[in-house]
Amino acid sequence: MTIEEGIAMDKRIMSFDEVMDVIRSLARSQGSYGRLYYSILEMKKNNPDEYAYFKADIAGQEFTDIIDVIMYFES
């Protein structure tokens, strides 16, 4: 086993709820994440199809840590 394979085995993919927890946590100190968080909640309430697509997209990103989440939304 290579070092890269060992590192990959140690990383667990974050669930959608974990990603939302990261966004909610960042929303306390960053205005843009607050707006993002409330936009997601509004999408869930008012546009379930778009919300389902968003959830699938987030799951497809296979985030393994907070930095992955930040890099996705900041890029």
C-alpha positions in Angstrom: 0.0 0.0 0.0 1.3 3.4 -0.9 1.2 6.4 1.5 -1.5 8.0 -0.7 -3.7 4.9 -0.5 -3.3 4.9 3.3 -4.3 8.5 3.5 -7.3 8.0 1.3 -8.4 5.1 3.4 -8.3 7.3 6.5 -10.5 10.0 5.0 -14.3 9.7 5.4 -16.7 11.4 3.1 -18.8 14.0 4.8 -22.6 13.7 4.8 -24.8 16.5 3.5 -25.8 17.2 7.1 -22.1 17.6 8.1 -21.6 20.0 5.2 -24.6 22.0 6.4 -23.2 22.1 9.9 -19.9 23.5 8.5 -21.9 26.2 6.6 -24.0 27.0 9.7 -20.8 27.3 11.8 -19.1 29.5 9.3 -22.3 31.6 9.1 -21.7 32.9 12.6 -18.6 34.8 11.6 -18.9 35.2 7.8 -21.8 37.1 6.2 -21.5 35.3 2.9 -22.0 31.9 4.6 -24.9 33.3 6.5 -26.5 34.3 3.2 -25.6 30.9 1.7 -27.1 29.0 4.7 -30.4 30.9 4.5 -30.6 30.6 0.7 -30.3 26.8 1.1 -33.1 26.8 3.7 -35.3 28.9 1.4 -34.5 26.5 -1.5 -35.5 23.6 0.7 -38.8 25.3 1.6 -39.7 26.8 -1.8 -38.0 24.7 -4.5 -37.7 21.0 -3.4 -36.5 19.9 -6.9 -33.6 22.4 -6.9 -32.8 21.5 -3.3 -32.7 17.8 -4.3 -30.3 18.6 -7.1 -28.2 20.7 -4.7 -28.0 17.9 -2.2 -26.9 15.4 -4.9 -24.3 17.9 -6.2 -22.9 18.3 -2.7 -22.8 14.5 -2.1 -21.0 14.1 -5.5 -18.2 16.4 -4.3 -17.1 13.8 -1.7 -15.9 16.4 0.8 -13.6 14.9 3.4 -13.0 18.0 5.6 -13.9 21.6 6.3 -11.2 22.9 3.9 -12.8 20.9 1.0 -16.1 22.6 1.8 -14.6 26.1 2.0 -12.6 25.6 -1.2 -15.7 24.5 -3.1 -17.8 27.5 -2.0 -15.0 30.0 -2.3 -13.9 29.0 -5.8 
